[in-house]
Amino acid sequence: MIELKQIDKRYEKSHALQSVSLKIELNGKIYGLVGPNGSGKTTLISILSGFINANSGSITGMEKATLGSFVGNESFLEHLTVQEWLEFLQELKNLKTKKSTVVELLTLLKLNEEADKKIKSLSFGQKQRLGIISAIIGRPKLVIFDEPLNGLDPSGVFIFKKTLSWLMDQNISVLYSSHRLDDLANYCNHLFLLNRGNLLFDGDFESFLKLGNGNIEDSYHSIVL
C-alpha cells in the first residue's frame, strides 16, 4: 500500500496541496482522481511520479511499488519502429518483460499489426495506445493515467476499457485522473476529489453518489460549489 500523509506543496503564488492524506492499495483497485482546474491534481500526480518534491509530509510504500504513468502527449523516438521502441524502453528501465507479454499487450491495444512500423507513421490515437503500453509493459504495481481518453475514438475507448480489465486481472492498481465524471463512474471503485489543494472526498462511488441522491453531477457540485 502507498500512503500519503499530510502532503503539502507550495509554489510562489499558490498553495497547491494542503495537508493531503490518502491511501492507495496495490491490489488491482481503480482509483478516480477528480477536481476542477487548479485543484492540485497535476501536482499530486507529479509528486507521486517523483517529478517534484512536496514541501512537507511523507509517502510510504513507494520503495516496494513500481510505478508506470501515462499523462498524454508522450514523447517517443519516432524514427524507431513500435517493436524497437518497446525493446529500447525495456533496456532503459532494466525490465525483464517476457516476449509473450509484449505480444499480449500489442494485441490488447490493437497495435500488433503496427509492430514493424515507424512510430512517426502512426496516427495520434495509435501513439496514445503506444503510450499506454509503455506505461504498463513492466507490470508495475501502480499505473497513473491522466486524461487517457483524449484523442481516442470510440474503438480506442473500448480498447482502453479492456486494458483496465486486464490491469485488474493482473492486480495492478490504477490512479485515473479525469474531468469526465461518467468515465470515472464507469471505471473506478474509489474516488478522490480535490479542490483548491484540499482533499474533500475520499471514498467509494456508492457513498459519493448518495451526496447527490444518485446523480453524479449533483454529487460533485455539492462538494465543489
MDAnalysis code that builds the backbone (N, CA, C; Angstrom):
import MDAnalysis as mda
import numpy as np

u = mda.Universe.empty(675, n_residues=225, atom_resindex=np.repeat(np.arange(225), 3), trajectory=True)
u.add_TopologyAttr("name", ["N", "CA", "C"] * 225)
u.add_TopologyAttr("resid", np.arange(1, 226))
u.add_TopologyAttr("resname", ["MET", "ILE", "GLU", "LEU", "LYS", "GLN", "ILE", "ASP", "LYS", "ARG", "TYR", "GLU", "LYS", "SER", "HIS", "ALA", "LEU", "GLN", "SER", "VAL", "SER", "LEU", "LYS", "ILE", "GLU", "LEU", "ASN", "GLY", "LYS", "ILE", "TYR", "GLY", "LEU", "VAL", "GLY", "PRO", "ASN", "GLY", "SER", "GLY", "LYS", "THR", "THR", "LEU", "ILE", "SER", "ILE", "LEU", "SER", "GLY", "PHE", "ILE", "ASN", "ALA", "ASN", "SER", "GLY", "SER", "ILE", "THR", "GLY", "MET", "GLU", "LYS", "ALA", "THR", "LEU", "GLY", "SER", "PHE", "VAL", "GLY", "ASN", "GLU", "SER", "PHE", "LEU", "GLU", "HIS", "LEU", "THR", "VAL", "GLN", "GLU", "TRP", "LEU", "GLU", "PHE", "LEU", "GLN", "GLU", "LEU", "LYS", "ASN", "LEU", "LYS", "THR", "LYS", "LYS", "SER", "THR", "VAL", "VAL", "GLU", "LEU", "LEU", "THR", "LEU", "LEU", "LYS", "LEU", "ASN", "GLU", "GLU", "ALA", "ASP", "LYS", "LYS", "ILE", "LYS", "SER", "LEU", "SER", "PHE", "GLY", "GLN", "LYS", "GLN", "ARG", "LEU", "GLY", "ILE", "ILE", "SER", "ALA", "ILE", "ILE", "GLY", "ARG", "PRO", "LYS", "LEU", "VAL", "ILE", "PHE", "ASP", "GLU", "PRO", "LEU", "ASN", "GLY", "LEU", "ASP", "PRO", "SER", "GLY", "VAL", "PHE", "ILE", "PHE", "LYS", "LYS", "THR", "LEU", "SER", "TRP", "LEU", "MET", "ASP", "GLN", "ASN", "ILE", "SER", "VAL", "LEU", "TYR", "SER", "SER", "HIS", "ARG", "LEU", "ASP", "ASP", "LEU", "ALA", "ASN", "TYR", "CYS", "ASN", "HIS", "LEU", "PHE", "LEU", "LEU", "ASN", "ARG", "GLY", "ASN", "LEU", "LEU", "PHE", "ASP", "GLY", "ASP", "PHE", "GLU", "SER", "PHE", "LEU", "LYS", "LEU", "GLY", "ASN", "GLY", "ASN", "ILE", "GLU", "ASP", "SER", "TYR", "HIS", "SER", "ILE", "VAL", "LEU"])
u.atoms.positions = np.array([
    [0.837, -1.200, 0.000],
    [0.000, 0.000, 0.000],
    [0.872, 1.250, 0.000],
    [0.451, 2.229, -0.772],
    [1.108, 3.534, -0.774],
    [0.278, 4.470, 0.098],
    [0.925, 5.147, 1.008],
    [0.212, 6.061, 1.899],
    [0.862, 7.439, 1.877],
    [0.048, 8.435, 1.614],
    [0.484, 9.823, 1.670],
    [-0.031, 10.427, 2.978],
    [0.861, 11.082, 3.711],
    [0.486, 11.690, 4.982],
    [0.836, 13.170, 4.980],
    [-0.199, 13.986, 5.129],
    [-0.038, 15.425, 5.320],
    [0.861, 16.063, 4.241],
    [0.609, 15.699, 2.980],
    [1.403, 16.236, 1.877],
    [1.036, 17.700, 1.631],
    [2.042, 18.537, 1.660],
    [1.852, 19.975, 1.471],
    [2.801, 20.454, 0.384],
    [2.262, 21.213, -0.579],
    [3.098, 21.750, -1.654],
    [2.713, 23.202, -1.927],
    [3.704, 24.070, -1.816],
    [3.509, 25.490, -2.086],
    [4.362, 25.916, -3.277],
    [3.785, 26.743, -4.118],
    [4.539, 27.441, -5.148],
    [4.607, 28.906, -4.734],
    [5.284, 29.699, -5.515],
    [5.492, 31.093, -5.133],
    [4.183, 31.835, -4.892],
    [3.189, 31.564, -5.757],
    [1.939, 32.317, -5.662],
    [0.722, 31.451, -5.354],
    [0.937, 30.192, -5.013],
    [-0.215, 29.334, -4.752],
    [0.137, 28.242, -3.748],
    [-0.901, 27.715, -3.115],
    [-0.781, 26.601, -2.183],
    [-1.450, 25.413, -2.859],
    [-0.662, 24.620, -3.600],
    [-1.216, 23.608, -4.500],
    [-1.847, 22.439, -3.765],
    [-1.224, 21.990, -2.682],
    [-1.758, 20.886, -1.878],
    [-1.645, 21.260, -0.405],
    [-2.734, 21.013, 0.328],
    [-2.769, 21.414, 1.730],
    [-3.050, 20.208, 2.631],
    [-1.982, 19.668, 3.174],
    [-2.075, 18.554, 4.135],
    [-2.934, 17.409, 3.608],
    [-2.625, 16.942, 2.400],
    [-3.388, 15.863, 1.770],
    [-2.892, 14.505, 2.267],
    [-3.816, 13.704, 2.755],
    [-3.505, 12.345, 3.204],
    [-4.443, 11.370, 2.500],
    [-3.890, 10.303, 1.936],
    [-4.712, 9.278, 1.281],
    [-3.924, 7.978, 1.176],
    [-4.651, 6.905, 0.901],
    [-4.047, 5.582, 0.772],
    [-4.445, 4.950, -0.558],
    [-3.490, 4.277, -1.187],
    [-3.744, 3.548, -2.433],
    [-3.307, 2.102, -2.238],
    [-4.259, 1.193, -2.278],
    [-3.942, -0.224, -2.143],
    [-3.440, -0.772, -3.472],
    [-2.474, -1.663, -3.411],
    [-1.849, -2.206, -4.623],
    [-2.399, -3.599, -4.912],
    [-3.697, -3.645, -5.196],
    [-4.362, -4.940, -5.358],
    [-5.334, -4.961, -6.535],
    [-5.078, -4.132, -7.551],
    [-5.941, -4.140, -8.722],
    [-7.140, -3.222, -8.619],
    [-7.108, -2.310, -7.684],
    [-8.205, -1.371, -7.500],
    [-8.001, -0.153, -8.412],
    [-9.106, 0.433, -8.879],
    [-9.027, 1.611, -9.739],
    [-9.536, 2.823, -8.965],
    [-8.641, 3.776, -8.769],
    [-8.947, 4.988, -8.022],
    [-9.152, 6.148, -8.992],
    [-10.257, 6.854, -8.845],
    [-10.501, 8.040, -9.638],
    [-9.968, 9.272, -8.933],
    [-9.436, 10.215, -9.710],
    [-8.962, 11.488, -9.172],
    [-9.628, 12.595, -9.977],
    [-10.409, 13.432, -9.294],
    [-11.185, 14.446, -9.995],
    [-11.120, 15.756, -9.225],
    [-11.390, 16.843, -9.937],
    [-11.421, 18.164, -9.329],
    [-11.343, 19.211, -10.417],
    [-11.756, 20.431, -10.124],
    [-11.702, 21.498, -11.129],
    [-10.270, 21.869, -11.474],
    [-10.092, 22.652, -12.524],
    [-8.769, 23.146, -12.875],
    [-8.160, 23.891, -11.695],
    [-6.885, 23.630, -11.446],
    [-6.212, 24.286, -10.336],
    [-6.465, 23.650, -8.987],
    [-7.055, 22.451, -8.991],
    [-7.398, 21.805, -7.711],
    [-6.203, 21.118, -7.060],
    [-5.150, 20.844, -7.840],
    [-3.969, 20.176, -7.300],
    [-3.733, 18.784, -7.846],
    [-4.560, 18.369, -8.823],
    [-4.431, 17.003, -9.366],
    [-3.056, 16.789, -10.001],
    [-2.647, 17.717, -10.854],
    [-1.360, 17.561, -11.546],
    [-0.204, 17.577, -10.563],
    [-0.291, 18.421, -9.556],
    [0.757, 18.465, -8.534],
    [0.837, 17.143, -7.787],
    [-0.320, 16.585, -7.422],
    [-0.343, 15.300, -6.719],
    [0.278, 14.207, -7.574],
    [-0.095, 14.163, -8.853],
    [0.458, 13.164, -9.765],
    [1.964, 13.346, -9.905],
    [2.417, 14.581, -10.012],
    [3.850, 14.863, -10.170],
    [4.642, 14.433, -8.940],
    [4.071, 14.609, -7.760],
    [4.745, 14.173, -6.534],
    [4.812, 12.653, -6.472],
    [3.687, 11.992, -6.782],
    [3.673, 10.524, -6.782],
    [4.657, 9.956, -7.795],
    [4.766, 10.625, -8.945],
    [5.637, 10.147, -10.025],
    [7.099, 10.467, -9.766],
    [7.386, 11.282, -8.747],
    [8.761, 11.624, -8.427],
    [9.318, 12.780, -9.225],
    [8.452, 13.500, -9.954],
    [8.924, 14.630, -10.764],
    [9.210, 15.861, -9.915],
    [8.458, 16.038, -8.834],
    [8.680, 17.151, -7.915],
    [8.578, 16.627, -6.484],
    [9.095, 17.395, -5.539],
    [9.028, 17.036, -4.136],
    [7.996, 17.887, -3.415],
    [7.378, 17.300, -2.406],
    [6.487, 18.067, -1.542],
    [7.330, 18.918, -0.597],
    [6.739, 20.009, -0.096],
    [7.437, 20.825, 0.899],
    [7.463, 20.146, 2.258],
    [6.402, 19.386, 2.553],
    [6.356, 18.651, 3.807],
    [5.398, 17.478, 3.652],
    [5.433, 16.597, 4.645],
    [4.632, 15.383, 4.582],
    [5.489, 14.190, 4.207],
    [4.861, 13.025, 4.139],
    [5.616, 11.806, 3.843],
    [4.830, 10.872, 2.942],
    [5.562, 10.038, 2.203],
    [4.971, 8.990, 1.375],
    [5.652, 7.681, 1.738],
    [4.874, 6.685, 2.120],
    [5.425, 5.370, 2.431],
    [4.862, 4.336, 1.458],
    [5.632, 3.287, 1.231],
    [5.210, 2.205, 0.354],
    [5.785, 2.286, -1.044],
    [6.341, 3.448, -1.418],
    [6.873, 3.604, -2.772],
    [8.119, 2.762, -2.993],
    [8.842, 2.462, -1.916],
    [10.073, 1.687, -2.061],
    [9.789, 0.263, -2.534],
    [8.560, -0.203, -2.326],
    [8.191, -1.550, -2.762],
    [7.262, -1.536, -3.975],
    [6.951, -0.342, -4.469],
    [5.956, -0.224, -5.544],
    [6.590, 0.342, -6.811],
    [6.578, -0.445, -7.876],
    [6.991, 0.089, -9.163],
    [5.824, 0.894, -9.738],
    [6.163, 1.907, -10.529],
    [5.168, 2.869, -10.993],
    [5.267, 3.043, -12.497],
    [4.118, 3.083, -13.159],
    [4.047, 3.427, -14.571],
    [3.103, 4.598, -14.724],
    [3.350, 5.442, -15.723],
    [2.462, 6.597, -15.876],
    [2.248, 6.925, -17.347],
    [1.028, 7.382, -17.626],
    [0.656, 7.864, -18.950],
    [-0.079, 9.180, -18.736],
    [0.542, 10.268, -19.170],
    [-0.031, 11.601, -18.929],
    [-0.402, 12.304, -20.233],
    [-0.438, 11.554, -21.344],
    [-0.807, 12.148, -22.638],
    [0.368, 12.857, -23.289],
    [0.287, 12.997, -24.608],
    [1.341, 13.662, -25.370],
    [2.725, 13.097, -25.032],
    [2.801, 11.773, -25.031],
    [4.058, 11.118, -24.702],
    [5.118, 11.396, -25.773],
    [6.367, 11.389, -25.349],
    [7.481, 11.594, -26.272],
    [8.079, 10.243, -26.647],
    [8.314, 10.049, -27.932],
    [8.896, 8.810, -28.428],
    [10.110, 9.133, -29.295],
    [10.930, 8.125, -29.532],
    [11.969, 8.206, -30.569],
    [11.294, 7.764, -31.859],
    [10.795, 8.740, -32.605],
    [9.850, 8.436, -33.677],
    [10.477, 7.759, -34.884],
    [11.816, 7.739, -34.953],
    [12.458, 7.034, -36.064],
    [12.495, 5.525, -35.827],
    [12.172, 5.103, -34.592],
    [12.142, 3.675, -34.271],
    [10.806, 3.072, -34.660],
    [10.805, 1.768, -34.860],
    [9.527, 1.071, -35.024],
    [8.903, 0.869, -33.645],
    [7.645, 0.478, -33.629],
    [6.967, 0.201, -32.359],
    [7.724, -0.861, -31.574],
    [8.117, -1.937, -32.245],
    [8.841, -3.028, -31.587],
    [10.188, -2.545, -31.060],
    [10.903, -1.757, -31.851],
    [12.213, -1.240, -31.423],
    [12.062, -0.318, -30.220],
    [11.013, 0.494, -30.223],
    [10.784, 1.399, -29.090],
    [10.559, 0.625, -27.798],
    [9.746, -0.434, -27.866],
    [9.462, -1.212, -26.668],
    [10.715, -1.944, -26.177],
    [11.549, -2.394, -27.104],
    [12.816, -3.022, -26.715],
    [13.746, -1.997, -26.075],
    [13.795, -0.793, -26.652],
    [14.605, 0.289, -26.089],
    [14.139, 0.642, -24.679],
    [12.827, 0.713, -24.502],
    [12.252, 1.078, -23.215],
    [12.590, 0.038, -22.153],
    [12.522, -1.223, -22.526],
    [12.843, -2.285, -21.575],
    [14.310, -2.234, -21.163],
    [15.176, -1.941, -22.115],
    [16.596, -1.835, -21.794],
    [16.874, -0.620, -20.921],
    [16.201, 0.498, -21.247],
    [16.390, 1.744, -20.495],
    [15.970, 1.575, -19.043],
    [14.853, 0.871, -18.828],
    [14.311, 0.706, -17.478],
    [14.732, -0.605, -16.824],
    [15.598, -1.336, -17.500],
    [16.085, -2.616, -16.980],
    [14.930, -3.565, -16.668],
    [13.998, -3.639, -17.608],
    [12.850, -4.510, -17.452],
    [13.152, -5.882, -18.051],
    [12.539, -6.884, -17.481],
    [12.693, -8.246, -17.988],
    [11.323, -8.790, -18.367],
    [10.706, -8.107, -19.314],
    [9.364, -8.477, -19.743],
    [9.434, -9.620, -20.751],
    [8.622, -10.638, -20.532],
    [8.602, -11.766, -21.452],
    [8.095, -11.329, -22.822],
    [8.627, -11.946, -23.858],
    [8.178, -11.636, -25.213],
    [6.684, -11.889, -25.365],
    [6.202, -12.933, -24.678],
    [4.777, -13.252, -24.768],
    [3.919, -12.127, -24.191],
    [4.441, -11.437, -23.159],
    [3.705, -10.316, -22.565],
    [3.670, -9.134, -23.524],
    [4.784, -8.881, -24.203],
    [4.830, -7.796, -25.188],
    [3.821, -8.053, -26.298],
    [3.794, -9.281, -26.784],
    [2.837, -9.649, -27.831],
    [1.412, -9.495, -27.308],
    [1.176, -9.916, -26.067],
    [-0.149, -9.811, -25.459],
    [-0.602, -8.355, -25.381],
    [0.307, -7.464, -24.992],
    [-0.044, -6.044, -24.872],
    [-0.263, -5.405, -26.238],
    [0.563, -5.739, -27.198],
    [0.375, -5.214, -28.555],
    [-0.975, -5.661, -29.118],
    [-1.334, -6.894, -28.832],
    [-2.625, -7.414, -29.293],
    [-3.771, -6.747, -28.545],
    [-3.619, -6.611, -27.236],
    [-4.654, -5.996, -26.404],
    [-4.939, -4.566, -26.849],
    [-3.884, -3.801, -27.154],
    [-4.030, -2.404, -27.560],
    [-4.145, -2.244, -29.070],
    [-4.336, -3.362, -29.774],
    [-4.545, -3.367, -31.222],
    [-3.418, -2.659, -31.980],
    [-2.180, -2.970, -31.588],
    [-1.013, -2.434, -32.292],
    [-0.125, -3.552, -32.819],
    [-0.624, -4.789, -32.773],
    [0.194, -5.911, -33.230],
    [0.522, -5.811, -34.712],
    [-0.381, -5.259, -35.509],
    [-0.117, -5.119, -36.948],
    [0.776, -3.919, -37.250],
    [0.996, -3.064, -36.256],
    [1.865, -1.894, -36.438],
    [3.240, -2.090, -35.818],
    [3.543, -3.299, -35.329],
    [4.773, -3.530, -34.577],
    [6.028, -3.167, -35.369],
    [6.011, -3.366, -36.684],
    [7.187, -3.095, -37.511],
    [7.113, -1.754, -38.233],
    [6.124, -0.943, -37.872],
    [6.003, 0.393, -38.472],
    [6.729, 1.418, -37.622],
    [7.274, 2.437, -38.288],
    [7.934, 3.513, -37.546],
    [6.888, 4.328, -36.787],
    [7.262, 4.758, -35.617],
    [6.319, 5.482, -34.764],
    [5.824, 6.753, -35.447],
    [6.679, 7.396, -36.235],
    [6.278, 8.646, -36.892],
    [5.142, 8.442, -37.894],
    [4.902, 7.206, -38.285],
    [3.825, 6.933, -39.247],
    [2.493, 6.630, -38.560],
    [2.489, 6.527, -37.234],
    [1.271, 6.183, -36.515],
    [0.344, 7.387, -36.390],
    [-0.947, 7.099, -36.260],
    [-1.918, 8.157, -36.004],
    [-1.795, 8.615, -34.553],
    [-2.443, 9.730, -34.217],
    [-2.403, 10.235, -32.850],
    [-2.972, 9.203, -31.884],
    [-4.103, 8.605, -32.238],
    [-4.718, 7.610, -31.373],
    [-3.828, 6.392, -31.156],
    [-3.125, 5.968, -32.222],
    [-2.208, 4.833, -32.095],
    [-1.042, 5.180, -31.180],
    [-0.559, 6.420, -31.266],
    [0.522, 6.846, -30.366],
    [0.044, 6.885, -28.922],
    [-1.225, 7.273, -28.724],
    [-1.781, 7.248, -27.375],
    [-1.777, 5.826, -26.828],
    [-2.162, 4.877, -27.680],
    [-2.194, 3.480, -27.237],
    [-0.790, 2.940, -26.982],
    [0.182, 3.401, -27.779],
    [1.570, 3.003, -27.541],
    [2.059, 3.583, -26.214],
    [1.615, 4.789, -25.894],
    [1.964, 5.377, -24.609],
    [1.424, 4.573, -23.447],
    [0.226, 4.029, -23.615],
    [-0.362, 3.190, -22.570],
    [0.456, 1.907, -22.404],
    [0.857, 1.284, -23.519],
    [1.714, 0.086, -23.431],
    [3.013, 0.431, -22.724],
    [3.592, 1.580, -23.055],
    [4.857, 1.992, -22.444],
    [4.719, 2.119, -20.933],
    [3.531, 2.512, -20.476],
    [3.309, 2.696, -19.037],
    [3.150, 1.377, -18.300],
    [2.634, 0.349, -18.982],
    [2.281, -0.881, -18.266],
    [3.159, -2.074, -18.623],
    [4.118, -1.889, -19.537],
    [4.889, -3.024, -20.051],
    [5.691, -3.717, -18.959],
    [6.100, -2.989, -17.935],
    [6.885, -3.606, -16.865],
    [6.057, -4.193, -15.749],
    [4.720, -4.272, -15.967],
    [3.793, -4.760, -14.936],
    [4.041, -4.059, -13.598],
    [3.918, -2.728, -13.574],
    [4.129, -2.005, -12.312],
    [3.022, -2.315, -11.314],
    [3.254, -1.949, -10.072],
    [2.225, -2.143, -9.042],
    [1.126, -1.092, -9.152],
    [1.486, 0.104, -9.658],
    [0.531, 1.196, -9.801],
    [0.767, 1.895, -11.128],
    [-0.337, 2.149, -11.846],
    [-0.271, 2.913, -13.094],
    [-1.083, 4.193, -12.915],
    [-0.501, 5.311, -13.333],
    [-1.197, 6.597, -13.282],
    [-1.615, 6.978, -14.696],
    [-2.901, 7.204, -14.891],
    [-3.438, 7.676, -16.164],
    [-4.007, 9.080, -15.960],
    [-3.532, 10.029, -16.755],
    [-4.039, 11.402, -16.700],
    [-4.759, 11.697, -18.010],
    [-6.084, 11.786, -17.961],
    [-6.923, 12.018, -19.138],
    [-6.563, 11.050, -20.277],
    [-6.618, 9.748, -20.030],
    [-6.163, 8.768, -21.024],
    [-7.041, 8.663, -22.257],
    [-8.275, 9.169, -22.218],
    [-9.187, 9.021, -23.353],
    [-9.058, 10.152, -24.368],
    [-8.248, 11.164, -24.053],
    [-8.064, 12.265, -25.001],
    [-7.491, 11.736, -26.321],
    [-8.141, 12.065, -27.415],
    [-7.651, 11.672, -28.737],
    [-8.036, 10.270, -29.162],
    [-8.766, 9.552, -28.312],
    [-9.176, 8.192, -28.666],
    [-10.573, 8.202, -29.275],
    [-10.735, 7.478, -30.386],
    [-12.055, 7.327, -30.996],
    [-12.827, 6.255, -30.224],
    [-14.095, 6.008, -30.575],
    [-14.867, 5.009, -29.824],
    [-14.194, 3.637, -29.731],
    [-13.514, 3.239, -30.784],
    [-12.799, 1.952, -30.729],
    [-11.654, 2.012, -29.730],
    [-10.955, 3.156, -29.712],
    [-9.861, 3.342, -28.767],
    [-10.341, 3.331, -27.327],
    [-11.512, 3.938, -27.090],
    [-12.097, 3.943, -25.750],
    [-12.447, 2.520, -25.318],
    [-12.996, 1.740, -26.243],
    [-13.332, 0.340, -25.952],
    [-12.073, -0.449, -25.621],
    [-11.001, -0.207, -26.373],
    [-9.729, -0.896, -26.126],
    [-9.177, -0.513, -24.756],
    [-9.301, 0.767, -24.399],
    [-8.815, 1.211, -23.090],
    [-9.586, 0.530, -21.961],
    [-10.896, 0.389, -22.144],
    [-11.706, -0.284, -21.130],
    [-11.235, -1.728, -20.941],
    [-10.913, -2.407, -22.035],
    [-10.396, -3.772, -21.943],
    [-9.038, -3.782, -21.242],
    [-8.251, -2.727, -21.473],
    [-6.945, -2.628, -20.822],
    [-7.093, -2.493, -19.314],
    [-8.074, -1.705, -18.865],
    [-8.328, -1.581, -17.428],
    [-8.700, -2.934, -16.825],
    [-9.504, -3.704, -17.555],
    [-9.876, -5.041, -17.073],
    [-8.644, -5.931, -16.966],
    [-7.748, -5.827, -17.939],
    [-6.504, -6.606, -17.915],
    [-5.669, -6.227, -16.703],
    [-5.564, -4.927, -16.423],
    [-4.786, -4.458, -15.275],
    [-5.363, -5.001, -13.965],
    [-6.688, -4.978, -13.866],
    [-7.329, -5.507, -12.660],
    [-7.043, -6.995, -12.507],
    [-7.081, -7.734, -13.616],
    [-6.791, -9.170, -13.585],
    [-5.352, -9.439, -13.134],
    [-4.456, -8.495, -13.430],
    [-3.046, -8.633, -13.058],
    [-2.751, -8.070, -11.667],
    [-3.809, -7.628, -10.956],
    [-3.650, -6.995, -9.634],
    [-2.795, -5.734, -9.689],
    [-2.907, -5.008, -10.787],
    [-2.216, -3.735, -10.940],
    [-3.222, -2.610, -10.652],
    [-2.924, -1.794, -9.671],
    [-3.825, -0.700, -9.316],
    [-3.642, 0.480, -10.265],
    [-4.681, 1.311, -10.348],
    [-4.688, 2.448, -11.274],
    [-5.143, 3.693, -10.528],
    [-4.437, 4.796, -10.762],
    [-4.916, 6.120, -10.365],
    [-5.297, 6.835, -11.652],
    [-6.595, 7.093, -11.802],
    [-7.165, 7.563, -13.064],
    [-7.676, 8.991, -12.869],
    [-6.951, 9.960, -13.421],
    [-7.336, 11.364, -13.312],
    [-8.102, 11.789, -14.554],
    [-9.271, 12.404, -14.346],
    [-10.091, 12.818, -15.479],
    [-11.072, 13.892, -15.041],
    [-11.516, 14.695, -16.022],
    [-12.599, 15.640, -15.792],
    [-13.957, 15.010, -16.120],
    [-13.937, 13.820, -16.714],
    [-15.162, 13.183, -17.170],
    [-15.758, 12.338, -16.057],
    [-16.770, 12.874, -15.406],
    [-17.356, 12.188, -14.262],
    [-17.944, 10.830, -14.642],
    [-18.587, 10.760, -15.802],
    [-19.208, 9.496, -16.220],
    [-18.157, 8.408, -16.415],
    [-17.001, 8.777, -16.973],
    [-15.934, 7.791, -17.169],
    [-15.452, 7.259, -15.826],
    [-15.267, 8.160, -14.876],
    [-14.816, 7.729, -13.556],
    [-15.841, 6.812, -12.904],
    [-17.123, 7.140, -13.076],
    [-18.185, 6.309, -12.510],
    [-18.197, 4.923, -13.144],
    [-17.898, 4.855, -14.435],
    [-17.917, 3.576, -15.155],
    [-16.749, 2.680, -14.783],
    [-15.589, 3.297, -14.480],
    [-14.372, 2.512, -14.355],
    [-13.843, 2.363, -12.930],
    [-14.144, 3.318, -12.054],
    [-13.421, 3.391, -10.785],
    [-14.199, 2.796, -9.611],
    [-13.434, 2.221, -8.680],
    [-14.009, 1.675, -7.452],
    [-14.066, 2.724, -6.348],
    [-13.145, 3.670, -6.410],
    [-12.920, 4.600, -5.307],
    [-12.647, 5.972, -5.904],
    [-12.972, 7.035, -5.176],
    [-12.815, 8.387, -5.709],
    [-12.100, 9.294, -4.722],
    [-11.137, 10.050, -5.265],
    [-10.524, 11.167, -4.548],
    [-10.974, 12.450, -5.245],
    [-11.496, 13.406, -4.483],
    [-11.904, 14.690, -5.059],
    [-11.105, 15.810, -4.405],
    [-10.360, 16.523, -5.237],
    [-9.557, 17.654, -4.776],
    [-10.199, 18.965, -5.191],
    [-10.071, 19.962, -4.344],
    [-10.491, 21.319, -4.707],
    [-9.632, 22.305, -3.927],
    [-8.969, 23.182, -4.672],
    [-8.104, 24.204, -4.075],
    [-7.071, 23.611, -3.124],
    [-6.543, 22.471, -3.542],
    [-5.477, 21.846, -2.784],
    [-5.916, 21.006, -1.611],
    [-7.217, 20.912, -1.382],
    [-7.738, 20.130, -0.265],
    [-8.424, 18.861, -0.763],
    [-8.220, 17.766, -0.059],
    [-8.912, 16.516, -0.378],
    [-10.274, 16.551, 0.317],
    [-11.328, 16.740, -0.491],
    [-12.667, 16.930, 0.074],
    [-13.500, 15.666, 0.099],
    [-13.122, 14.680, -0.709],
    [-13.835, 13.393, -0.666],
    [-12.845, 12.271, -0.889],
    [-12.986, 11.214, -0.106],
    [-12.130, 10.032, -0.203],
    [-12.996, 8.841, 0.188],
    [-13.558, 8.165, -0.828],
    [-14.450, 7.057, -0.514],
    [-14.924, 6.342, -1.759],
    [-15.812, 5.358, -1.575],
    [-16.306, 4.586, -2.711],
    [-17.380, 5.375, -3.464],
    [-17.668, 4.930, -4.689],
    [-18.585, 5.673, -5.542],
    [-20.015, 5.640, -5.022],
    [-20.386, 4.560, -4.383],
    [-21.738, 4.476, -3.842],
    [-21.976, 5.588, -2.815],
    [-20.978, 5.793, -1.955],
    [-21.083, 6.863, -0.954],
    [-21.092, 8.231, -1.615],
    [-20.297, 8.382, -2.670],
    [-20.245, 9.658, -3.386],
    [-21.593, 9.987, -4.020],
    [-22.202, 9.002, -4.662],
    [-23.483, 9.233, -5.340],
    [-24.600, 9.591, -4.358],
    [-24.521, 9.095, -3.150],
    [-25.544, 9.405, -2.157],
    [-25.584, 10.893, -1.841],
    [-24.463, 11.578, -2.063],
    [-24.413, 13.016, -1.768],
    [-25.326, 13.813, -2.706],
    [-25.600, 13.242, -3.891],
    [-26.460, 13.924, -4.861],
    [-27.692, 13.116, -5.201],
    [-28.130, 12.280, -4.264],
    [-29.320, 11.447, -4.482],
    [-29.226, 10.621, -5.766],
    [-28.026, 10.092, -6.016],
    [-27.815, 9.218, -7.162],
    [-27.354, 9.904, -8.428],
    [-27.326, 11.238, -8.432],
    [-26.895, 11.988, -9.612],
    [-25.438, 12.388, -9.434],
    [-24.584, 11.947, -10.359],
    [-23.149, 12.150, -10.193],
    [-22.755, 13.633, -10.258],
    [-23.397, 14.404, -11.147],
    [-23.060, 15.830, -11.230],
    [-23.517, 16.577, -9.990],
    [-24.684, 16.222, -9.477],
    [-25.163, 16.850, -8.243],
    [-24.236, 16.504, -7.080],
    [-23.754, 15.277, -7.058],
    [-22.820, 14.869, -6.003],
    [-21.544, 15.704, -6.069],
    [-21.028, 15.871, -7.283],
    [-19.790, 16.633, -7.489],
    [-19.978, 18.078, -7.048],
    [-21.049, 18.698, -7.503],
    [-21.249, 20.114, -7.211],
    [-21.664, 20.370, -5.763],
    [-22.168, 19.345, -5.097],
    [-22.474, 19.515, -3.677],
    [-21.207, 19.696, -2.853],
    [-20.082, 19.238, -3.400],
    [-18.809, 19.362, -2.717],
    [-18.014, 20.561, -3.221],
    [-17.985, 20.738, -4.526],
    [-17.106, 21.738, -5.137],
    [-17.677, 23.148, -5.055],
    [-18.999, 23.288, -5.249],
    [-19.579, 24.637, -5.263],
    [-19.862, 25.136, -3.845],
])
